[in-house]
Amino acid sequence: MKNLYCLFAVLMLAACGTGKQKPMETPKDQLVHRLFSFAETGAIAYGHQDDLSYGHAWVVTDWENDPLERSDVKDVTGHYPMVLGFDLGGIELADSCNLDGVPFGLMRKAALKHIERGGIVTFSWHPRNPYTGGDAWDVSSDQVVSSILKGGEKYGEFMLWLERAADFIESLGPDTPVIFRPWHENLGSWFWWGVRLCSALQYKELYRHTWLYFTRERGLSNILWCYSPNGPIEPEEYMSRYPGDEFVDILGTDIYEYVGPDGLEEAGVRFGTQVKSMLTALNVLATDHHKLMCLSETGLEGLPDHNWWTDVLYPAIKDYPISYVLTWRNAHDKPGHFYAPWKGFEGAGDFKNFSEKEDIVLL
């Protein structure tokens, strides 16, 4: 698969204008070039969700005065994750904290601190259900998306939600490039924007409308847009709700390992096969559409396999030109809900070995 790096590099240089004869003009261009350089050289940046906000057994409380130097990843490896993930769920209601209890003030400070250190920041968004009042996982109605599109009864409310989300990203500053990954895992049906909850046309309109508001109406040119359906799926299905090349910079996918009745070993084999299949297809699509690619969410909850990093994840991703891989969060208030080791965890050594691989990049 690495023989595709050169082809991928040529296409990305042509598409992004990142050749030596054309200097970087915007912060977004610079981040595109940086992510592209990872893929070109076969390097993969490692990312972790909410890493500076809390960890397995700690949480930032006085965020205004906290130096934000604590990190479960850093405690184990000596380095911060290169990519730091956050979620904007709750911003639409003007809440002070997101759906996982992270104050938006802390999120802003942590994002800016991480970028100042040389890191990369990505935002997902699990907004509430504007039609029913439930959460993002409330799939009790298939009228939600139609209600927030132009002409729908919730259109005005949704525009306010977009305004609040855009306000937050704007508050980071025009020279702060970030990745934004809205309406993710859209080919499942566990979110109100999922495949059984709206038509393909409605989903595309939702994504494009979000892009147009942020980019055209608000002038936010510092955002890289990531389209990230859940996998594994066939290429045709992946593209069935693709909003179009104009609206996407990165092709991503979310794939987790789940342990079934057949046990942990078989789960790892199944996960590896699924990831390789998905990334093989994604590599072709990214090349054809001149896009970057990533494994936007992944992980094994609780890490019962203490060699998961070097025996399962690394072999699954090492041969593909993904710019980054992001594992989910280490909840401080749910002991079994973690996706990265912490200092003292029995499997921490394997994670450190993973982090020291020549092609894995931390900060």
C-alpha positions as CSV (number, residue, x, y, z in Angstrom):
1,M,0.0,0.0,0.0
2,K,2.9,2.4,0.6
3,N,3.6,2.5,-3.1
4,L,0.5,4.7,-3.3
5,Y,2.1,7.4,-1.2
6,C,3.9,9.0,-4.2
7,L,0.7,9.1,-6.3
8,F,-1.3,10.4,-3.3
9,A,1.4,13.1,-2.8
10,V,1.3,14.3,-6.4
11,L,-2.5,14.5,-6.4
12,M,-2.6,16.3,-3.0
13,L,0.0,18.8,-4.1
14,A,-1.9,19.6,-7.2
15,A,-5.2,19.8,-5.4
16,C,-4.1,21.8,-2.4
17,G,-1.6,24.1,-4.0
18,T,1.1,23.0,-1.6
19,G,4.0,22.7,-4.0
20,K,7.3,24.5,-3.5
21,Q,6.4,27.2,-6.0
22,K,3.3,28.3,-4.1
23,P,3.8,29.4,-0.5
24,M,1.2,28.8,2.1
25,E,-1.4,31.6,2.2
26,T,-3.6,30.7,5.0
27,P,-3.5,28.8,8.3
28,K,-5.8,26.2,6.7
29,D,-3.3,25.7,3.8
30,Q,-0.6,25.2,6.4
31,L,-2.6,22.5,8.2
32,V,-3.5,20.8,5.0
33,H,0.2,20.7,4.0
34,R,1.2,19.4,7.4
35,L,-1.4,16.6,7.4
36,F,-0.5,15.8,3.8
37,S,3.2,15.6,4.8
38,F,2.3,12.9,7.3
39,A,0.6,10.8,4.7
40,E,3.4,11.4,2.1
41,T,6.1,10.2,4.4
42,G,4.1,7.3,5.8
43,A,3.8,8.9,9.3
44,I,0.6,8.7,11.3
45,A,-0.2,11.3,14.0
46,Y,-1.8,9.9,17.1
47,G,-4.8,11.6,18.7
48,H,-6.8,11.3,21.9
49,Q,-10.2,12.8,22.8
50,D,-10.4,15.4,25.7
51,D,-6.8,14.6,26.7
52,L,-6.0,17.9,28.5
53,S,-9.4,18.2,30.2
54,Y,-9.4,15.0,32.3
55,G,-8.0,11.5,32.5
56,H,-8.8,8.2,34.0
57,A,-8.4,9.4,37.6
58,W,-8.2,13.2,37.4
59,V,-10.1,16.2,36.1
60,V,-9.2,19.8,35.6
61,T,-11.3,21.9,38.0
62,D,-9.9,25.4,38.2
63,W,-9.3,25.7,34.4
64,E,-8.7,29.4,34.4
65,N,-5.5,28.9,36.5
66,D,-4.6,25.4,35.5
67,P,-1.5,25.2,33.2
68,L,-3.1,22.3,31.3
69,E,0.0,20.1,31.5
70,R,-1.6,16.9,32.7
71,S,-2.3,14.2,30.1
72,D,-2.8,10.4,30.5
73,V,-1.0,10.0,27.2
74,K,1.9,12.1,28.4
75,D,2.1,10.4,31.7
76,V,2.7,7.1,29.9
77,T,4.8,8.2,26.8
78,G,6.4,11.4,27.9
79,H,4.6,13.2,25.0
80,Y,1.2,14.8,24.3
81,P,-0.9,13.3,21.6
82,M,-0.3,15.1,18.3
83,V,-4.1,15.4,17.7
84,L,-6.5,16.6,20.4
85,G,-10.2,15.9,20.0
86,F,-13.1,17.9,21.5
87,D,-16.9,17.7,21.1
88,L,-19.1,20.8,20.8
89,G,-22.3,19.0,22.0
90,G,-24.1,21.5,24.3
91,I,-22.8,24.6,22.6
92,E,-26.1,24.8,20.6
93,L,-28.0,25.4,23.9
94,A,-25.5,28.0,25.1
95,D,-24.6,25.6,27.9
96,S,-21.4,26.4,29.9
97,C,-20.1,22.8,29.5
98,N,-20.3,20.2,26.8
99,L,-22.2,16.9,27.0
100,D,-19.2,15.3,28.8
101,G,-18.9,18.1,31.3
102,V,-16.0,20.0,29.7
103,P,-16.4,23.7,30.2
104,F,-16.3,25.5,26.9
105,G,-13.9,28.0,28.4
106,L,-11.5,25.1,29.3
107,M,-12.0,23.7,25.8
108,R,-11.0,27.0,24.2
109,K,-8.0,27.4,26.4
110,A,-6.9,23.8,25.9
111,A,-7.3,24.0,22.1
112,L,-5.2,27.1,21.9
113,K,-2.6,25.8,24.3
114,H,-2.3,22.6,22.3
115,I,-2.0,24.4,19.0
116,E,0.6,26.7,20.6
117,R,2.6,23.6,21.6
118,G,2.5,22.5,17.9
119,G,-0.5,20.2,18.1
120,I,-3.6,19.8,16.0
121,V,-7.2,20.1,17.2
122,T,-10.3,18.4,15.8
123,F,-14.0,19.1,16.8
124,S,-16.9,16.7,16.6
125,W,-20.5,17.7,17.4
126,H,-23.2,15.7,19.1
127,P,-26.0,18.3,19.2
128,R,-29.3,17.8,21.0
129,N,-32.3,16.7,19.0
130,P,-34.0,20.0,18.0
131,Y,-37.3,18.4,17.1
132,T,-37.9,16.2,20.2
133,G,-35.8,17.9,22.8
134,G,-33.8,14.7,23.3
135,D,-30.1,14.1,22.9
136,A,-28.2,13.3,19.8
137,W,-29.0,9.6,20.2
138,D,-32.8,10.2,20.3
139,V,-34.0,8.5,17.1
140,S,-37.6,8.4,18.0
141,S,-38.6,10.6,15.0
142,D,-37.5,10.6,11.3
143,Q,-38.7,14.2,10.9
144,V,-35.8,15.9,12.6
145,V,-33.6,16.7,9.6
146,S,-36.5,17.9,7.5
147,S,-37.6,20.1,10.3
148,I,-34.3,22.0,10.4
149,L,-33.8,22.5,6.7
150,K,-35.0,25.7,5.0
151,G,-38.8,25.9,5.3
152,G,-38.9,23.5,8.2
153,E,-40.6,24.4,11.6
154,K,-37.3,24.2,13.5
155,Y,-35.2,26.1,10.9
156,G,-34.9,29.3,12.9
157,E,-33.8,27.4,16.0
158,F,-31.3,25.4,14.1
159,M,-29.8,28.6,12.6
160,L,-29.3,29.8,16.1
161,W,-27.5,26.5,16.9
162,L,-25.2,27.0,13.9
163,E,-24.5,30.5,15.0
164,R,-23.4,29.4,18.5
165,A,-21.2,26.7,17.1
166,A,-19.6,29.1,14.7
167,D,-19.2,31.7,17.4
168,F,-17.1,29.2,19.4
169,I,-14.8,28.3,16.5
170,E,-14.5,32.0,15.6
171,S,-13.5,32.7,19.2
172,L,-10.3,30.6,18.6
173,G,-9.1,33.3,16.2
174,P,-8.8,33.5,12.4
175,D,-5.2,32.2,12.5
176,T,-6.1,29.0,14.4
177,P,-6.7,26.2,11.9
178,V,-8.9,23.3,13.2
179,I,-10.6,20.2,11.8
180,F,-14.4,20.1,12.1
181,R,-16.3,16.8,11.8
182,P,-20.0,17.4,11.9
183,W,-22.8,14.9,11.2
184,H,-20.5,11.9,11.6
185,E,-21.3,8.2,11.6
186,N,-24.2,9.1,9.3
187,L,-24.5,5.6,7.8
188,G,-25.6,4.2,11.1
189,S,-29.0,4.9,12.7
190,W,-28.0,5.8,16.2
191,F,-28.0,9.6,15.7
192,W,-31.0,11.7,14.5
193,W,-29.1,12.4,11.2
194,G,-28.5,8.7,10.5
195,V,-29.3,6.7,7.4
196,R,-32.8,5.6,8.5
197,L,-33.8,9.0,9.9
198,C,-33.4,11.1,6.7
199,S,-33.0,10.7,3.0
200,A,-29.6,11.0,1.2
201,L,-30.7,14.3,-0.3
202,Q,-31.7,15.7,3.1
203,Y,-28.4,14.6,4.7
204,K,-26.4,16.2,1.9
205,E,-28.4,19.4,2.3
206,L,-27.8,19.4,6.1
207,Y,-24.0,19.1,5.6
208,R,-23.8,21.6,2.8
209,H,-26.0,24.1,4.7
210,T,-23.7,23.8,7.7
211,W,-20.6,24.4,5.5
212,L,-22.2,27.3,3.7
213,Y,-23.2,29.0,6.9
214,F,-19.7,28.6,8.5
215,T,-17.7,29.3,5.3
216,R,-19.8,31.8,3.3
217,E,-22.0,33.6,5.8
218,R,-19.5,33.7,8.7
219,G,-16.3,33.7,6.6
220,L,-14.6,31.0,8.7
221,S,-11.8,30.0,6.4
222,N,-9.7,28.3,9.1
223,I,-11.6,25.0,9.1
224,L,-10.8,21.7,7.5
225,W,-14.0,19.8,7.0
226,C,-14.0,16.0,7.7
227,Y,-16.7,13.7,6.3
228,S,-16.6,10.6,8.5
229,P,-19.2,7.8,8.2
230,N,-19.1,4.8,10.4
231,G,-17.3,1.7,8.9
232,P,-16.7,-0.8,7.7
233,I,-18.9,-0.2,4.6
234,E,-18.6,-0.6,0.9
235,P,-17.2,2.4,-1.2
236,E,-20.5,2.9,-2.9
237,E,-22.3,3.2,0.5
238,Y,-19.6,5.5,1.8
239,M,-20.2,7.9,-1.1
240,S,-24.0,7.6,-1.1
241,R,-24.3,10.6,1.2
242,Y,-21.1,12.4,0.3
243,P,-21.9,16.1,0.2
244,G,-19.4,16.9,-2.6
245,D,-15.7,17.7,-3.0
246,E,-16.3,21.4,-2.4
247,F,-17.5,20.7,1.1
248,V,-14.9,18.2,2.2
249,D,-11.2,18.3,2.9
250,I,-10.6,15.0,4.7
251,L,-12.2,11.6,4.2
252,G,-12.5,9.9,7.6
253,T,-14.2,6.8,9.1
254,D,-15.1,5.7,12.6
255,I,-14.4,2.0,13.5
256,Y,-14.3,0.6,17.0
257,E,-13.4,-2.9,18.2
258,Y,-16.2,-4.7,20.0
259,V,-15.8,-7.9,21.9
260,G,-18.5,-10.4,21.1
261,P,-19.3,-13.9,22.2
262,D,-16.4,-15.3,20.2
263,G,-13.9,-13.6,22.6
264,L,-11.1,-11.1,22.6
265,E,-8.8,-12.7,20.1
266,E,-11.4,-13.0,17.5
267,A,-12.5,-9.5,18.1
268,G,-9.0,-8.2,17.4
269,V,-8.8,-10.3,14.2
270,R,-12.2,-9.0,13.1
271,F,-11.3,-5.4,13.8
272,G,-8.0,-5.6,11.9
273,T,-9.8,-7.1,8.9
274,Q,-12.5,-4.4,9.0
275,V,-10.0,-1.5,9.3
276,K,-7.8,-2.8,6.5
277,S,-10.8,-3.3,4.2
278,M,-12.2,0.2,5.0
279,L,-8.8,2.0,4.7
280,T,-8.1,0.2,1.4
281,A,-11.3,1.5,0.0
282,L,-10.8,4.9,1.5
283,N,-7.3,5.2,0.0
284,V,-8.8,4.8,-3.4
285,L,-11.5,7.3,-2.8
286,A,-9.1,9.8,-1.2
287,T,-6.8,9.5,-4.2
288,D,-9.6,9.8,-6.7
289,H,-11.1,12.9,-5.0
290,H,-7.7,14.5,-4.1
291,K,-8.5,14.4,-0.3
292,L,-6.6,13.6,2.9
293,M,-7.8,10.6,4.9
294,C,-7.9,9.6,8.6
295,L,-9.2,7.1,11.1
296,S,-11.3,9.7,12.8
297,E,-12.4,7.6,15.8
298,T,-11.4,4.2,17.0
299,G,-10.5,2.2,20.1
300,L,-11.2,-0.7,22.4
301,E,-13.1,0.3,25.5
302,G,-11.3,-0.7,28.7
303,L,-8.4,-2.1,26.7
304,P,-8.8,-5.7,28.0
305,D,-6.1,-6.7,25.4
306,H,-2.9,-5.3,26.9
307,N,-1.1,-5.7,23.6
308,W,-3.8,-4.1,21.5
309,W,-1.6,-1.2,20.3
310,T,1.2,-3.2,18.7
311,D,-0.7,-6.5,18.0
312,V,-4.0,-5.1,16.7
313,L,-4.1,-1.4,15.9
314,Y,-0.7,-0.8,14.5
315,P,-0.8,-3.7,12.0
316,A,-4.2,-2.6,10.9
317,I,-3.2,1.0,10.0
318,K,0.6,1.0,9.3
319,D,0.4,0.5,5.5
320,Y,-2.2,3.2,4.8
321,P,-1.6,6.9,4.2
322,I,-3.9,8.1,7.0
323,S,-2.8,11.5,8.4
324,Y,-4.0,10.7,11.9
325,V,-5.8,8.1,14.1
326,L,-7.8,9.2,17.1
327,T,-8.8,7.1,20.0
328,W,-11.8,8.1,22.2
329,R,-11.7,9.5,25.7
330,N,-10.7,8.4,29.2
331,A,-13.7,9.3,31.3
332,H,-12.7,10.4,34.9
333,D,-16.2,9.5,36.2
334,K,-16.7,6.1,34.5
335,P,-13.8,3.8,35.6
336,G,-14.3,1.3,32.7
337,H,-14.8,3.9,30.0
338,F,-11.3,4.6,28.7
339,Y,-9.5,4.1,25.4
340,A,-5.9,5.1,26.2
341,P,-3.7,3.7,29.1
342,W,-2.7,5.8,32.0
343,K,0.3,5.6,34.3
344,G,0.1,2.4,36.3
345,F,-2.3,0.6,33.9
346,E,-1.0,-2.9,33.2
347,G,-1.0,-2.4,29.4
348,A,0.8,0.9,29.5
349,G,4.0,-0.6,28.3
350,D,2.5,-1.7,25.0
351,F,1.1,1.7,24.4
352,K,4.6,3.2,25.0
353,N,6.0,0.8,22.5
354,F,3.3,1.8,20.0
355,S,4.2,5.5,20.5
356,E,7.8,4.9,19.9
357,K,7.2,3.3,16.5
358,E,9.1,5.3,13.8
359,D,6.0,6.1,11.9
360,I,3.8,7.1,14.9
361,V,3.9,10.8,15.7
362,L,3.2,12.4,19.0
363,L,3.9,16.0,20.2
